[in-house]
C-alpha cells in the first residue's frame, strides 16, 4: 500500500507535531535522492541587475532581472505587478505561462510575481552550469528559482512576508509542490492537476489507466525528475517514498490539490488516497482543514472560473 508518512525509516512512529520536523527532514533527504536531486542552499546574494518600470492602469509593472550565485552568474527574469493599494499586500507567485492567473490575483488586491520558470520562458535551465556539483532535475531548478523570487520579495516593503502563495498547473504544479515542500516561507500552495511527480502517488497512477506514471515521465521527459526514479518503473511498490509524503512536508501550511473529473494525468480515486494520507500529518497540528481537495468539471485544462475559485480559497486562508 502507501508508505506511512508518520513512520520513520527505522520503524519509529511519529505521534506528535514536535516529532514531525525530524521525520520531515528525513523525507526531504529521501526525495532529493530518488526524485528531485540535490539543490544548493540559498545563495544569499540576490540583487537586481536591471529594472524597467511602467504603468498599466492602476498597476505598476516592474520587469526585473535578478542576479545571484557564484559571481552572480545566475540570472532570473521576474515581473512584479503591484496594485495601487496600501501595503503590505499578499503575493501571488507563479510561472511565466500563468501570467493571466496573476493578473486576476492583482485585480483582487494581490501583488503578482511572475518568473521565468516554465517551458515558454525558462531561465532555470542554465542553473545546472552554475552549480554543476548538484544533480538537481529541471523541475527542481525551476522550483528553486521561485525561492529566489522570495529572497527578493522579502526586501520589498509592499510585501506581506507571511502571505506568499505559490501556484502552478500541470508540470508547473509539480514544481510548485517541490518548492513549497522545501521552502517554509511559502505560506500557501495551489497545485492544479499536478499528476504523477506531483500530488498523486506513483503507486496509484499508471499508463494502463491513460494517466502519467514513472515510465511515461522518465521516458518522455527524462530531465523533469531525477533519472534514479526510472529504476522503479514497474516496481513502484519498492520506492521508499511516494508523492503524498511530499505534500505532507508542506504541513501545516495551506495547500490546495485540484483535479478535473476527467483529468488526463491523474485519477480522482488515487488523488483522494494521497490527500487522505497527507492529511494525517496536518491533523498532528490540528490543521486538517488547511489541506484542501477541489474537484472541478471537464478535463485537464483550467477555466476562468477555476482561477477565481482558487483565489477564493486563498482569500479564505489569508484572511
FENKA-V864104 format. One record per pair of residues at least 12 apart in sequence whose C-alpha atoms are under 7 Angstrom apart, sorted by sequence separation. I is the first residue (numbers start at 0). GAP is how many residues later the second one is. If there is no record, write none. Layout:
# FENKA-V864104
[[I;GAP] [I;GAP]]
This chain:
# FENKA-V864104
[[50;12] [51;12] [64;12] [201;12] [217;12] [278;12] [50;13] [63;13] [64;13] [91;13] [124;13] [175;13] [49;14] [50;14] [63;14] [126;14] [176;14] [7;15] [49;15] [62;15] [63;15] [98;15] [175;15] [214;15] [47;16] [48;16] [62;16] [124;16] [195;16] [213;16] [47;17] [48;17] [61;17] [62;17] [123;17] [194;17] [195;17] [47;18] [48;18] [60;18] [61;18] [91;18] [95;18] [123;18] [172;18] [214;18] [46;19] [47;19] [60;19] [61;19] [90;19] [91;19] [92;19] [93;19] [94;19] [95;19] [172;19] [213;19] [45;20] [46;20] [60;20] [89;20] [90;20] [91;20] [92;20] [93;20] [94;20] [95;20] [165;20] [172;20] [173;20] [45;21] [46;21] [59;21] [60;21] [88;21] [89;21] [90;21] [91;21] [92;21] [93;21] [94;21] [95;21] [96;21] [123;21] [164;21] [172;21] [176;21] [45;22] [58;22] [59;22] [88;22] [90;22] [94;22] [95;22] [163;22] [164;22] [165;22] [166;22] [167;22] [168;22] [169;22] [44;23] [58;23] [59;23] [82;23] [94;23] [96;23] [163;23] [164;23] [165;23] [166;23] [167;23] [168;23] [169;23] [170;23] [173;23] [44;24] [58;24] [162;24] [163;24] [164;24] [165;24] [166;24] [167;24] [168;24] [169;24] [173;24] [42;25] [57;25] [58;25] [80;25] [95;25] [116;25] [161;25] [168;25] [169;25] [172;25] [42;26] [57;26] [82;26] [82;28] [116;28] [81;29] [80;30] [81;30] [243;30] [247;30] [250;30] [251;30] [80;31] [243;31] [246;31] [250;31] [79;32] [80;32] [142;32] [79;33] [141;33] [142;33] [202;33] [243;33] [244;33] [247;33] [251;33] [78;34] [79;34] [201;34] [202;34] [243;34] [260;34] [77;35] [78;35] [139;35] [142;35] [143;35] [251;35] [254;35] [255;35] [256;35] [257;35] [258;35] [259;35] [260;35] [263;35] [77;36] [78;36] [138;36] [142;36] [253;36] [254;36] [255;36] [256;36] [257;36] [258;36] [259;36] [260;36] [261;36] [262;36] [263;36] [77;37] [252;37] [253;37] [254;37] [255;37] [256;37] [257;37] [258;37] [259;37] [260;37] [261;37] [262;37] [76;38] [77;38] [139;38] [251;38] [259;38] [260;38] [261;38] [76;39] [259;39] [75;40] [201;40] [259;40] [200;41] [200;42] [199;43] [200;43] [198;44] [199;44] [197;45] [198;45] [196;46] [75;47] [74;48] [198;48] [73;53] [210;53] [211;53] [209;54] [210;54] [211;54] [210;55] [73;56] [72;57] [204;61] [253;63] [180;65] [187;65] [188;65] [189;65] [190;65] [191;65] [192;65] [204;65] [180;66] [186;66] [187;66] [188;66] [189;66] [190;66] [191;66] [192;66] [199;66] [203;66] [186;67] [187;67] [188;67] [189;67] [190;67] [191;67] [90;68] [180;68] [87;69] [88;69] [89;69] [180;69] [200;69] [87;70] [88;70] [89;70] [176;70] [179;70] [194;70] [195;70] [199;70] [86;71] [87;71] [88;71] [194;71] [199;71] [86;72] [87;72] [90;72] [91;72] [92;72] [93;72] [198;72] [89;73] [90;73] [91;73] [92;73] [93;73] [94;73] [200;73] [89;74] [90;74] [91;74] [92;74] [93;74] [199;74] [198;75] [137;85] [138;85] [136;86] [137;86] [138;86] [136;87] [137;87] [136;88] [136;89] [39;94] [38;95] [37;96] [37;97] [38;97] [36;98] [37;98] [36;99] [35;100] [36;100] [35;101] [35;104] [45;105] [45;106] [192;107] [162;155] [35;189] [36;189] [34;190] [35;190] [34;191] [33;192] [33;194] [34;194] [33;195] [100;206] [104;206] [23;225] [2;238] [2;239] [4;240] [16;267] [15;268] [16;268]]
